Every structure is written in C-alpha cells, then in structure tokens.
Amino acid sequence: MNENEQIITKFYLAFQQSDYQTMQACYHDEAIFFDPIFEDLNAAEVRAMWQMMVKNAKGFSMIFNNVHSDGEYGGCTWIARYTFSQTGRSVKNVVKAYFKFHDGKIIEHTDNFDTWTWSRQALGVPGWILGWSNALQQKIRNKAQGNLAKFMAAPDARLLNV
C-alpha cells in the first residue's frame, strides 16, 4: 500500500469510527471538496462538513473498498447507510471518491453519487417525483449549505482547527 492509499484508508477508517478529527487532519490547508450536494467547499468548510455529518449521524455505518492510487491521484468506493434526519427514512448511498494529494495530504476531494437515487430514498415520494429535477436538487443543496453555515457559526465550531 503506497502513501496515498494509506491516507485514503486512514480517512475512511476514521469515518467508520466517527473520528472527524482524524478525517480533518487528512486534508491539506488549501484543500477543496465537491460533491452533488456540497459544491465547492474550501478546507475549513470540508472539515466542518465532516464534523457536522459525524455529529449528526443516526444509524450510521459505512464500508469502503477498491482503494487505489497512482502517483498524485487516487480513489475508492464507499457505501454509507444511515437514517436521514429530516424524514427518518433509511438511505444507502453508494459513492465514488476521487482524490488528489499534495504534501502527504488530500488537496482535492470529489465524491460522486446519483442524487436522484439518494433523493428517492431520503425524501420518499417527492424524491421519486422530482428528485431528478434541477429545482429540487438546488433546494437540497441550499438546505445543506445553510445547515453547514449554521454549524460553522455555532460555539463548538472552534473544534475545526486541526
């Protein structure tokens, strides 16, 4: 296992243990993150996002596999199961993760998953009917970004410093 594969493995083992501090430490101070919900996060935001996700997780479990890295790039597949807090519905999210590394840390992280599949599970009928639409996907993004902003403004946000 090369150094970058070790970083990926460390990150996801920490995720399995809800250890957001170890997850945060895997990111470079100039890291960027993108996924279909949390678009274009900087290092502070992505660290806060994982902290928020771990702290708010209900019924969470996660597995990962296919860890690979070739030089400065790498990736894996991870599958999370959890209860979506807003609806109480069970979700199984299959994610392809892509990484770029710099100075022994993650500098770029992109997660890719099917938002329509996710919305059908998380939202039920509205997700089935409108989960494919840009309007509903934007509403989901706006809600998630708002939740992240509130989380970062909270008093315990100082824990984000790695």
C-alpha positions in Angstrom: 0.0 0.0 0.0 1.5 3.3 -1.1 1.4 6.6 1.0 -1.7 7.9 -0.8 -3.6 4.7 -0.3 -2.6 4.8 3.4 -4.2 8.3 3.6 -7.4 7.1 1.9 -7.6 4.1 4.3 -6.8 6.3 7.3 -9.6 8.7 6.3 -12.3 6.0 5.8 -11.3 4.0 8.9 -11.7 7.2 10.9 -15.1 7.8 9.2 -16.2 4.3 10.2 -15.3 5.3 13.8 -16.9 8.7 13.6 -13.5 10.2 14.3 -13.9 13.6 12.5 -10.7 15.0 13.9 -8.6 12.3 12.1 -10.6 12.9 9.0 -10.0 16.6 9.2 -6.3 16.1 9.7 -6.1 14.2 6.3 -6.9 17.5 4.4 -4.3 20.0 3.2 -4.9 23.6 4.4 -5.7 24.5 0.8 -8.0 21.6 0.1 -11.1 21.8 -1.9 -14.1 19.5 -2.0 -17.0 18.9 -4.3 -20.0 16.5 -4.4 -23.5 16.8 -5.8 -24.8 18.4 -2.5 -21.9 20.3 -1.0 -20.3 22.0 -4.0 -17.0 23.9 -4.0 -16.1 23.7 -0.3 -12.7 25.1 0.9 -10.6 23.3 3.6 -12.4 24.9 6.6 -15.8 24.1 5.1 -15.0 20.5 4.2 -13.5 19.9 7.7 -16.7 21.4 9.2 -18.9 19.3 6.9 -17.4 16.0 8.0 -17.7 17.1 11.7 -21.3 18.1 11.2 -22.1 14.8 9.3 -20.4 12.7 12.0 -22.0 14.5 14.9 -25.5 14.4 13.4 -25.3 10.8 12.0 -28.1 8.5 13.1 -27.9 4.7 12.5 -24.7 5.3 10.5 -22.5 2.5 9.1 -20.0 2.7 6.2 -17.8 0.4 4.3 -15.2 1.2 1.7 -13.2 -0.7 -0.9 -11.2 -0.5 -4.1 -8.7 1.8 -2.6 -6.1 2.8 -5.2 -3.6 5.5 -6.0 -1.3 6.1 -9.0 1.1 8.9 -8.2 -0.7 12.1 -7.1 -4.3 10.8 -7.7 -6.4 8.1 -6.1 -9.8 6.9 -5.2 -12.1 4.4 -3.7 -15.8 3.4 -3.4 -17.6 3.8 -0.2 -21.2 2.9 0.8 -22.9 4.7 3.7 -26.1 3.6 5.4 -27.9 5.9 7.7 -31.2 7.5 8.7 -31.9 10.8 7.0 -32.7 13.0 10.0 -35.3 15.2 8.2 -37.6 12.3 7.2 -36.5 9.4 9.3 -36.0 7.4 6.1 -33.2 4.8 5.6 -30.6 5.7 3.0 -27.9 3.6 1.3 -25.6 5.9 -0.6 -23.0 4.4 -3.0 -20.2 6.9 -3.6 -17.2 7.0 -5.9 -14.5 9.1 -4.3 -11.6 10.8 -6.2 -8.6 12.4 -4.6 -5.6 14.5 -5.5 -2.7 14.6 -3.0 -0.1 17.2 -2.1 2.5 17.2 0.7 1.1 14.0 2.1 -2.5 15.2 2.4 -5.7 15.4 0.4 -5.8 18.7 -1.6 -8.7 17.8 -3.8 -11.6 15.5 -2.9 -14.6 14.8 -5.2 -17.4 12.5 -4.2 -19.8 11.4 -6.9 -23.2 9.7 -6.4 -26.6 9.7 -8.0 -28.7 12.4 -6.5 -32.0 11.0 -7.8 -31.3 7.6 -6.2 -30.4 9.4 -3.0 -33.5 11.7 -3.0 -35.9 8.7 -3.7 -34.5 7.1 -0.5 -34.2 10.2 1.7 -37.3 12.0 0.6 -39.7 9.3 -0.4 -42.5 10.3 -2.9 -41.2 13.9 -3.5 -37.8 12.4 -4.3 -39.4 9.8 -6.7 -41.4 12.5 -8.5 -38.9 15.5 -8.5 -35.5 14.1 -7.4 -34.2 14.3 -11.0 -35.1 18.0 -11.3 -32.6 20.8 -11.0 -35.1 22.7 -8.8 -35.3 20.0 -6.1 -31.6 19.3 -6.3 -30.9 23.0 -5.8 -33.3 23.2 -2.9 -31.4 20.2 -1.3 -28.1 22.0 -1.9 -29.3 25.3 -0.4 -30.6 23.5 2.7 -27.3 21.6 3.2 -25.2 24.7 2.7 -27.4 26.6 5.2 -27.0 23.8 7.7 -23.3 23.9 7.2 -23.2 27.7 7.7 -25.2 27.4 10.9 -22.9 24.6 12.1 -19.8 26.7 11.4 -21.2 29.7 13.3 -22.0 27.6 16.4 -19.8 28.0 19.5 -18.2 24.5 19.1 -17.1 25.3 15.6 -13.7 26.2 17.1 -13.1 22.5 17.2 -12.5 22.7 13.5 -8.9 23.8 14.0 -6.6 20.9 13.2 
